[in-house]
Amino acid sequence: MKLQNLLEKINCTEIYGDVDIEIKNIFINSKKAGKGSLFVAIEGFKCDGHSFIGEAVSAGASAVVVQKRVDAPSHTTQVVVDDTRKALPLLCRNFYNNPTASFKLIGVTGTNGKTTTSYLIDSILRTAGIKTSLITTVESFLGSREVFFERTTPESLDLNIFFDKSRQEKVSAACMEVSSHSIDLHRVDYLDFNYFVFTNLSQDHLDYHKNMENYFSAKKKLFLKNNRDIYGGEKAVINVDDSYGKEILKVTDLKKISYSIESNNADIWPSDIDNSISGIRMTVNTGDGKKMDVSSPLCGYFNIYNILAAIGVCLDMGVKTEYIIEGINSMQGVKGRFEKVYADGKITVIVDYAHTPDGLKNALHTGRELLKPGGRLISVFGCGGDRDRGKRKTMGYVSGRYADYTIITSDNPRSEEPLSIINMIKEGIVNSGNDRFDIEVDRKKAIFKALNMAGINDIVIIAGKGHESYQEFKDYKIPFSDRKVVSTWAGQERNDKKEKR
């Protein structure tokens, strides 16, 4: 594509050099730049792409997009813009010819439930015979082929490449998680969304957003009329039991599809709910009189919300109720999302990604609802380092309130001292009035301790890391999986029982 065509609708401050040149590719990583490419210099949090322009030009880049003119060979065209982050998604849409206009695109945003809701939507659509793409924190797929990304919501360049491949492979619908970071950093700008789902909002990412107002403002952008040229959008599926969801319902210009557990005044609501450790059974009702009997292997009221959101999207897309019912029933769960990883008839062990106060409250509250008479709820969790410090005390308080016993441990301490993080959590537990807790910095030992102390009918919830396969320290990572630790313990238990016989 000619550079001059690539720059369509981009507000360029200055242009130095020839724009009548052919651009073969776009890169933001100078190491990947090749002959005839365009290199976009992004000012990152740790590195400034402008420092790598020389490397990109040496690799063959014919043109660069910058926020300031730099020293470069005279044959290199320089395009100066106010903000390269804002320019990048428009450049990508132009280069890849707006790939998301070729299929239905569903964006799921909120604090909790994004991943499971996305999986449910994808399962229903695939059951209906619709070819899909999926982008989540846990896994991403193009059709049946797994694709790997570095970030929860990939950079706009990676998204456009992925969706261009989706278009080439005749995908009819794609569903993706949309994080607040991706909205704020313009990663999802100029994608052509059809549906936005709002799950809920609670404290998270305040290390980045600073306060809840800023956090909500980032999410709300998707639903506002004056941003329609940036995000597209036709319908909004909204949890109206959430206070922030109620606000979105008031301000959005999109066609509204509301869902609720608390009220039958919403467009979609459940009745006759049976929620147990083996799953959910309920009747789902719609404002136009539809009723469907739904069964799911998922459990917990938070998953009822996720199911309702998925139904809201798929019904509006015209999916038949029998496919919706089958798609929900066949979705066995998501790795690390209230995942039952061990159950021997005596104790049950659940691994959950809950890393926010609300997420931990949901997990523990659900665990308490599922307890058999005489059973205890044992919580094992920590908080990540170099992230929102304000939630640590709150999460400690939550565990103190809802768990019978808590073992505080490390999560991903990163550059912080693990015991410093643990002491902040401890303060919250103490404030809850619950003195039944222990501290074990080593996460594997903490999990073993919880499992060894668990008695008949107890539930152990290991929270915070979920699907993650590593533990991150100051200068290194180690392989680590809560699920594998539980499997190791279970294997040792079986061997010990055999020896006793």
C-alpha positions in Angstrom: 0.0 0.0 0.0 1.2 3.5 -0.8 2.2 5.5 2.3 0.0 8.4 1.2 -3.0 6.0 1.3 -2.0 4.6 4.6 -2.1 8.1 6.1 -5.7 8.6 5.2 -7.6 10.4 8.1 -4.5 10.7 10.1 -3.7 14.2 11.4 0.0 14.6 10.5 1.8 17.6 12.0 4.6 17.4 9.5 5.9 15.1 6.8 9.5 14.9 5.7 10.2 12.9 2.6 8.3 11.0 -0.1 4.8 9.6 0.7 4.5 8.0 -2.8 6.4 4.9 -1.6 5.1 1.3 -1.2 4.7 0.1 2.4 4.9 -3.7 2.8 4.3 -4.0 6.5 3.9 -2.1 9.8 6.0 -2.8 12.9 6.4 -1.4 16.4 9.2 -3.7 17.3 12.4 -2.5 15.5 13.9 -6.0 15.7 11.1 -7.2 13.4 11.3 -4.4 10.9 12.1 -5.4 7.3 12.7 -3.9 3.9 9.9 -1.5 2.8 8.3 -1.4 6.2 6.8 1.4 8.3 8.1 1.6 11.8 5.8 3.3 14.4 7.8 4.7 17.4 5.7 4.2 20.5 6.6 5.9 23.8 6.3 3.0 26.2 6.3 2.9 30.0 9.8 1.4 30.1 11.3 2.1 26.6 10.8 4.9 24.0 10.5 3.5 20.5 12.1 6.7 19.2 15.4 5.3 20.6 15.2 2.3 18.2 14.5 4.2 14.9 18.2 3.7 13.8 17.8 -0.1 14.3 14.5 -0.1 12.3 16.0 1.9 9.4 19.1 -0.4 9.3 16.7 -3.3 9.1 15.1 -1.8 6.0 12.3 0.5 7.2 11.4 3.0 4.5 9.4 5.3 6.7 8.8 6.1 10.4 5.9 7.6 12.3 7.2 9.7 15.2 6.1 12.4 17.7 9.2 14.4 17.0 11.6 14.7 14.1 14.7 12.5 14.6 18.1 12.0 13.0 17.6 9.5 10.2 19.0 9.0 6.6 17.5 11.4 4.1 15.9 8.6 2.1 13.7 7.7 5.2 10.3 9.4 5.2 9.4 10.8 8.6 5.7 11.3 9.5 5.2 13.4 12.6 2.0 13.1 14.6 0.9 14.3 18.0 0.5 10.8 19.5 1.8 7.7 17.8 -0.3 5.5 20.1 -3.5 7.1 18.7 -2.2 7.0 15.2 -1.2 3.3 15.2 -4.7 1.7 15.2 -5.9 3.9 12.4 -2.7 3.1 10.4 -3.4 -0.6 11.0 -7.1 -0.3 10.0 -6.0 1.4 6.8 -3.3 -1.1 6.0 -5.5 -4.2 6.7 -8.6 -2.7 5.2 -10.8 -2.7 8.3 -10.9 -6.5 8.8 -13.5 -6.5 11.6 -16.1 -5.1 9.3 -16.4 -8.6 7.7 -17.9 -10.3 10.8 -19.7 -9.8 14.0 -17.4 -8.5 16.8 -18.3 -8.8 20.5 -16.3 -7.0 23.2 -16.7 -8.1 26.8 -15.6 -5.6 29.4 -15.8 -5.2 33.2 -13.8 -6.3 36.2 -14.9 -9.9 36.7 -16.5 -12.5 34.4 -14.9 -11.3 31.1 -13.2 -14.6 30.4 -16.0 -17.0 31.2 -18.6 -14.8 29.4 -16.4 -14.8 26.3 -16.0 -18.6 26.4 -19.8 -19.1 26.9 -20.6 -16.8 23.9 -18.0 -18.7 21.8 -19.4 -22.1 22.8 -22.9 -21.1 21.9 -21.9 -19.7 18.5 -19.8 -22.8 17.7 -22.7 -25.0 18.7 -24.8 -23.1 16.2 -22.3 -23.9 13.5 -20.8 -20.4 13.4 -17.0 -20.2 12.8 -15.5 -18.1 15.5 -12.4 -16.4 16.8 -11.7 -15.8 20.5 -9.3 -13.6 22.5 -9.2 -14.1 26.3 -6.7 -13.8 29.2 -6.4 -17.6 29.3 -6.4 -18.7 25.7 -7.0 -17.3 22.2 -8.3 -19.2 19.2 -8.7 -18.6 15.5 -11.2 -21.3 14.6 -9.9 -24.4 16.3 -6.2 -23.2 16.2 -4.7 -21.7 19.4 -3.0 -18.3 19.0 -0.7 -16.8 21.5 -0.5 -13.1 22.6 1.7 -11.3 25.1 -1.1 -9.2 26.6 -4.6 -9.7 27.9 -5.8 -7.3 25.1 -3.1 -7.3 22.4 -1.7 -4.2 20.7 -3.8 -2.8 17.9 -1.2 -4.1 15.3 -1.6 -7.7 16.6 -5.3 -7.4 16.7 -5.6 -6.2 13.1 -3.2 -9.0 12.0 -5.4 -11.6 13.9 -8.6 -10.3 12.6 -7.3 -10.1 9.0 -6.4 -13.8 9.3 -9.9 -14.3 10.8 -11.5 -12.7 7.7 -9.3 -14.7 5.4 -10.4 -17.9 7.1 -14.1 -16.9 6.8 -14.8 -16.4 10.5 -18.4 -15.1 11.0 -18.1 -13.9 14.6 -15.3 -13.0 17.1 -15.4 -12.4 20.8 -12.7 -10.7 22.8 -12.1 -9.4 26.3 -11.6 -5.6 26.4 -9.5 -4.4 29.3 -9.5 -0.9 30.7 -5.8 -0.6 29.8 -6.5 -1.5 26.2 -9.2 1.2 26.0 -7.0 3.8 27.7 -3.9 2.9 25.5 -6.0 3.0 22.2 -5.4 -0.7 21.4 -9.0 -1.3 20.5 -9.5 2.0 18.6 -11.0 1.7 15.1 -12.1 -1.9 15.5 -15.7 -2.3 14.3 -17.6 -3.7 17.3 -21.2 -4.8 17.0 -21.8 -5.7 20.7 -20.4 -4.5 24.0 -21.0 -6.5 27.2 -20.6 -4.9 30.6 -20.3 -7.4 33.4 -19.6 -5.4 36.5 -17.0 -3.0 38.0 -15.1 -3.3 41.3 -11.7 -2.2 42.6 -8.8 -3.2 40.4 -6.0 -1.7 38.4 -5.9 1.4 40.6 -2.1 1.4 40.4 -2.8 2.5 36.8 -6.1 4.4 37.0 -5.5 6.0 40.4 -9.2 6.0 41.4 -12.5 4.3 40.6 -13.7 7.3 38.7 -10.9 7.1 36.2 -11.3 3.3 36.0 -15.0 3.6 35.2 -14.4 6.4 32.7 -12.1 4.2 30.7 -14.7 1.4 30.5 -17.6 3.8 29.8 -15.9 5.2 26.7 -17.1 2.2 24.7 -20.7 3.0 25.5 -20.8 6.8 24.7 -22.2 8.2 21.5 -19.3 10.6 20.9 -16.9 7.7 20.6 -19.0 5.7 18.1 -16.6 6.6 15.2 -13.7 5.1 17.3 -15.3 1.9 18.6 -18.3 1.2 16.4 -21.0 -0.4 18.3 -24.7 -1.3 17.8 -25.9 -3.1 21.0 -25.0 -3.0 24.7 -25.6 -6.0 27.0 -25.6 -4.7 30.5 -25.7 -6.1 34.0 -28.2 -3.8 35.7 -27.6 -5.3 39.2 -24.3 -3.5 39.2 -24.4 0.2 40.1 -22.0 1.1 37.3 -24.1 -0.9 34.9 -27.1 1.2 35.9 -25.1 4.3 35.0 -24.1 2.9 31.6 -27.8 2.0 30.9 -28.6 5.7 31.4 -25.9 7.2 29.3 -25.4 4.8 26.3 -26.8 5.5 22.9 -26.6 1.9 22.0 -29.6 -0.5 21.8 -29.8 -1.8 25.4 -30.2 -5.4 26.5 -30.3 -5.7 30.2 -29.9 -8.7 32.5 -30.4 -9.2 36.2 -30.8 -11.8 38.9 -32.5 -9.4 41.3 -35.3 -8.1 39.1 -37.7 -9.4 36.4 -37.9 -5.9 34.9 -34.7 -6.6 33.0 -34.8 -8.0 29.4 -33.3 -11.3 30.7 -33.6 -12.8 34.2 -33.5 -16.3 35.8 -36.0 -18.1 38.0 -36.1 -21.5 39.8 -32.4 -21.4 40.4 -30.7 -24.5 41.7 -27.0 -23.8 42.4 -24.8 -26.6 43.7 -21.2 -27.8 43.5 -22.2 -30.0 40.5 -23.6 -27.0 38.5 -26.4 -24.6 37.8 -30.0 -25.4 36.8 -32.4 -22.6 36.1 -35.1 -21.2 33.9 -34.1 -18.1 31.9 -36.8 -15.7 31.0 -36.9 -12.9 28.4 -39.0 -9.8 28.2 -40.7 -11.0 25.0 -42.0 -14.2 26.7 -39.3 -16.8 25.9 -38.4 -19.3 28.6 -35.5 -21.8 28.4 -34.4 -24.4 30.9 -30.7 -24.1 31.2 -28.1 -26.5 32.8 -24.5 -25.7 33.2 -21.5 -27.5 34.9 -20.4 -24.1 36.1 -21.4 -23.1 39.7 -21.9 -19.9 41.6 -24.2 -16.9 41.3 -21.4 -15.0 39.5 -21.6 -17.6 36.7 -25.3 -17.1 36.5 -24.5 -13.5 35.5 -22.0 -14.7 32.9 -24.6 -17.1 31.4 -27.2 -14.4 31.2 -24.8 -12.0 29.4 -23.9 -14.7 26.9 -27.6 -15.5 26.3 -28.3 -11.7 25.8 -25.8 -11.5 23.0 -26.6 -14.8 21.3 -30.4 -14.3 21.4 -30.0 -10.9 19.7 -27.8 -12.5 17.1 -30.6 -14.8 16.2 -29.2 -18.0 17.6 -31.9 -20.7 18.2 -32.7 -21.5 21.8 -31.7 -25.2 21.4 -28.2 -24.1 20.4 -28.0 -21.7 23.3 -29.0 -24.4 25.8 -26.6 -26.9 24.3 -23.7 -24.4 24.0 -24.0 -23.5 27.7 -24.3 -27.1 28.8 -21.2 -28.1 26.8 -18.9 -25.4 28.2 -17.2 -27.3 31.0 -15.4 -24.3 32.5 -12.3 -22.2 32.0 -8.9 -23.0 33.5 -8.5 -21.2 36.8 -12.0 -19.8 36.9 -13.6 -21.4 40.0 -12.2 -24.6 38.7 -12.7 -27.7 40.7 -9.3 -29.4 40.5 -9.7 -32.0 43.2 -12.5 -33.8 44.9 -12.2 -37.2 46.7 -15.6 -37.3 48.3 -14.2 -35.8 51.5 -12.7 -32.4 50.5 -13.1 -30.2 47.4 -10.3 -28.0 46.1 -11.1 -25.0 43.8 -8.6 -22.8 42.0 -9.8 -19.4 41.1 -8.2 -16.3 39.4 -9.9 -14.0 41.9 -7.4 -11.2 42.4 -9.7 -8.3 43.4 -11.8 -7.8 46.5 -15.0 -8.4 44.7 -13.6 -11.4 42.9 -12.4 -13.0 46.1 -15.7 -12.2 47.8 -17.6 -13.9 45.0 -15.4 -17.0 45.1 -15.6 -17.3 48.9 -19.3 -16.5 49.1 -20.0 -19.2 46.5 -17.7 -21.6 48.3 -19.7 -21.0 51.5 -23.0 -21.6 49.7 -21.7 -25.0 48.5 -20.4 -26.2 51.8 -21.9 -29.4 53.2 -23.0 -29.3 56.9 -20.0 -29.3 59.2 -17.6 -28.3 56.4 -15.1 -25.4 56.7 -14.0 -22.9 54.0 -10.3 -22.6 53.8 -8.8 -19.7 51.8 -5.3 -19.5 50.4 -4.3 -16.3 48.6 -1.8 -13.4 48.3 -1.7 -10.2 46.3 0.6 -9.2 43.4 3.5 -6.9 43.9 3.9 -3.6 42.0 0.1 -3.4 41.6 -2.8 -1.7 43.4 -1.7 -1.7 47.1 -5.1 -0.4 48.2 -6.9 -3.7 47.6 -4.6 -5.8 49.8 -6.1 -4.8 53.1 -9.6 -5.1 51.7 -8.9 -8.6 50.4 -7.6 -9.6 53.8 -10.8 -8.3 55.3 -12.9 -10.2 52.8 -11.1 -13.5 53.5 -11.5 -12.9 57.2 -15.2 -12.3 56.8 -16.1 -15.2 54.5 -13.4 -17.9 55.2 -13.2 -20.0 58.3 -9.5 -20.1 58.0 -7.0 -18.2 55.8 -3.5 -18.9 54.8 -1.8 -15.8 53.5 0.9 -16.4 51.0 2.8 -14.9 48.0 1.2 -14.3 44.6 3.5 -12.6 42.1 5.6 -10.4 44.4 7.6 -9.0 41.5 10.0 -6.3 42.9 8.3 -6.0 46.3 9.3 -7.9 49.5 6.7 -10.7 49.8 6.4 -10.3 53.6 5.6 -6.6 53.2 2.6 -7.5 50.9 1.5 -10.2 53.3 1.5 -7.9 56.3 -0.8 -5.5 54.5 -3.2 -8.4 53.9 -2.9 -9.5 57.5 -4.0 -6.1 58.7 -7.3 -6.5 56.8 -7.9 -10.0 58.3 -7.2 -8.7 61.8 -9.7 -5.9 61.3 -12.3 -8.4 60.3 -12.1 -9.9 63.8 -11.1 -13.3 62.6 -7.9 -14.6 64.2 -8.0 -17.9 62.4 -5.2 -17.4 59.9 -1.6 -18.4 59.2 1.2 -17.0 57.2 3.3 -19.0 54.8 5.4 -17.1 52.3 6.2 -20.1 50.1 3.1 -20.6 48.0 3.6 -24.3 47.5 4.0 -24.9 51.2 0.9 -22.7 51.9 -1.2 -24.8 49.5 0.1 -28.1 51.0 -0.6 -26.7 54.5 -4.2 -25.9 53.6 -4.8 -29.3 51.9 -3.2 -31.2 54.9 -5.4 -29.4 57.4 -8.6 -29.8 55.4 -11.1 -32.3 56.9 -14.2 -34.1 55.7 -16.6 -31.8 53.8 -14.2 -28.9 53.7 -13.7 -26.7 50.6 -10.2 -25.2 49.9 -10.2 -22.2 47.6 -6.8 -21.2 46.2 -7.2 -17.7 44.8 -5.2 -15.2 42.8 -3.3 -16.9 40.1 -5.8 -19.2 38.5 -4.6 -20.3 35.0 -1.1 -18.8 35.4 1.8 -21.1 34.9 4.5 -19.0 36.5 5.4 -17.0 39.7 7.1 -13.7 39.1 9.8 -12.3 41.4 12.0 -9.2 41.2 14.4 -10.4 38.5 13.1 -13.8 37.5 10.1 -16.1 36.9 9.7 -19.7 38.0 7.3 -22.3 36.6 4.4 -22.5 39.0 0.9 -23.7 38.7 -1.6 -23.9 41.6 -3.3 -26.8 39.7 -0.1 -28.8 39.4 0.7 -28.2 43.1 -2.7 -29.7 44.0 -2.0 -32.6 41.7 1.4 -33.2 43.3 -0.2 -33.2 46.8 -3.0 -35.5 45.6 -0.4 -37.9 44.2 1.5 -38.0 47.5 -1.7 -38.6 49.4 -2.6 -41.6 47.2 0.9 -43.0 47.7 0.7 -42.5 51.5 -2.6 -44.4 51.6 -1.1 -47.3 49.6 1.8 -47.5 52.0 -0.5 -47.6 55.0 -2.4 -50.5 53.5 
